[in-house]
């Protein structure tokens, strides 16, 4: 466990840590240093706790098989490549309610991404390459029921073809909408 008063995770802090399977970054942390989690070959779940301040990440998770990612606040990184881009092992991303933007290549090249869950009522702004080669047509986007239309009408979110609605308690509703079925009746027709 990392303490809530921690401000920075230094360069190579968990480099090559074979036993690390999951970690939660407290919202007090403002920076993750260079290569801090590289070669953590068992790291599957990475959580950035909800918070208001930005988190600067100077890491690329080289050979860390992340499967699930929770992003609870805005992140920044030093160059055009996101620390989470090109993670072929990444299957699920959850975006917290306080996230207002995603970087240009934040999930680019995450070809096995199956579920993107966004709790943000206001659609996070994105760069145009945020989901490049992430195959949105095959992934499912889980969004708040009362924000669905906003997501459906905003690039690149509308490129997802399957939407799962979430109620105000964060619970999935039985309603899944296939892109084009604006009425939600399960049929794409002239009324949509």
Residue, then its C-alpha position, 0 to 999 in steps of 0.5 A: x500500500x502506498x500512503x496517502x501523503x506520498x507526492x512522487x513515485x521516483x525513477x525506477x521505483x518498481x522497476x522489475x518488481x516481479x511480485x507486484x500484481x496490482x497497485x493503487x496510486x493515491x490522489x496525493x501523487x503528482x508524478x510518476x518517474x521515468x520507468x517506474x513500473x517497467x519490467x513489472x511482469x506481473x502487474x495486471x491492475x493499475x489504479x489512479x485514484x480519483x482526484x482533482x490534481x493532474x498526474x504526470x506519468x513519465x513511464x511506458x509500462x514496458x513488458x508490464x502486462x496491464x489488463x485493467x486500468x482505472x483512471x480517476x483524474x487527468x494525466x499528462x505525459x512528456x511526449x506524444x506517446x501515452x504511457x498506456x498506448x500500445x498496451x496489447x494486454x489492456x482489456x478494460x479501462x475505467x474512467x472516473x467521474x472527475x476526468x475531463x480530458x484524455x490525451x491524444x494517444x492515451x489508448x492508441x494501439x490497445x488492440x485488445x481493449x474490450x470494455x471502456x467504462x466512463x463514469x464522467x457525466x460530462x464527456x471527456x475531451x480527447x485528442x483525435x488519436x486517443x483510441x487509434x487502432x483500439x477497435x472501438x467497433x468491437x469494444x463496448x462503451x459503458x456510460x451514464x444513462x443520462x449522458x448517453x446522447x452526449x457520448x453518442x454525438x461526440x468524436x471519438x466516442x461515437x465510433x463505439x458501436x455498442x453502448x452499455x448504460x449505467x444508472x446513477x448508482x454506477x450499476x449497469x442497466x439491462x439496456x445495451x444500445x447498438x449504434x444507430x438504435x437511437x430509440x433503444x428499442x433494439x431495432x435500427x429503423x427510420x425513427x432512429 
